[in-house]
Amino acid sequence: MNRRKLEEAAFKVLMIGATFAVAASLFAIVGIVLWKGLPALDLAMITQIPKGGYYLGKEGGILNAIVGSLYLAFGATALAFPVSLLVALFLQKDYSGNSWFGNFSRFSLDVLWGVPSIVYGAFGFTVMIFLGMKASLLAGILVLALLELPIMIRAMEEAIRMVSSEIKEASYALGLTRFETMLKVVCRQALPGILTAVLLAFGRGIGDAASILFTTGYTDQLPASLFDPVASLPLAVFFQLGTPFAEVQQRAYASAAILLVVVLATSLASRLLANKFMKYVVR
């Protein structure tokens, strides 16, 4: 066996090993969380809010955290989506092209993507103090929207960039403007990738704790308005694990299992929707 075949065999083994390590890590995380959380998971836990003494091991549930996380994630994603789509379209060569402003914008988005979420939380907290705001659902939505923006924009930009230039040229030949082409033709072709970007950002938003630690507060009640504090699943896990009671700590794993199911369902939905809308893509 010559050197090239040895190198090819070695890299094949490394690729298989890396793939196995990633898959094994996923199964290990899911397995441990479900193993430790399922015994504490019951109907009352997902249908009731915490009652007196819940964090001492007494009755109640985490309905407040489940509803709060959904409010935060859906609100932030809905707020970030139109901004992300417009920016992603602007960064295409039909508009900004390879101009210095477009390249600087991409660089800025890449930097923002890598910024730790706790920095977003600290920034949001500083702005809240400056404006005289209190911890609330609205503040959490705004901070999470900022967190999701670079993720959604860059993913959408790459999806839109993959659309064939011949399709756009045919649209121009039929008399459509650049905006009409982008909105009616390009976005339709890139729809699977756009949906994936939205759900990717949603999954990041619903699972993040650091960015909302100082901005949403925490309450055992369901929020009645945008200006009320709100609970979330990541913070519920954090607070329950911090108690010295074994029963409450087990409930933390049950909360983590619920959050894990939501994130996995989001990932599965992105795959299914992407496959469904692939029929609109010209290959």
Buried (B, 14 or more C-beta within 10 A) or exposed (E): EEEEEEEEEEEEEEEEEEEEEEEEEEEEEBEEBBEBBEEBBEEEBBEBBBEEEBBEBEEBBBBBBBBBBBBBBBBBBEBBBEBBBEBBBBBBEBEBEEEEEBEEBBEEBEEBBEEEBBEBBBBBBEBBEEEEBEBBBBBBBBBBBBBBBBBBBBBBBEBBBEBEEEBBEBBBEEEBEBEBBBBEBBBBBBBBBBBBBBBBBBBBBBBBBBBBBBBBBBBBEBBEEBEBBBBBBBBBBBBBBEBEEEEBBBBBBBBBBBBBEBBEEBBEBBEEBBEEBEEEBEE
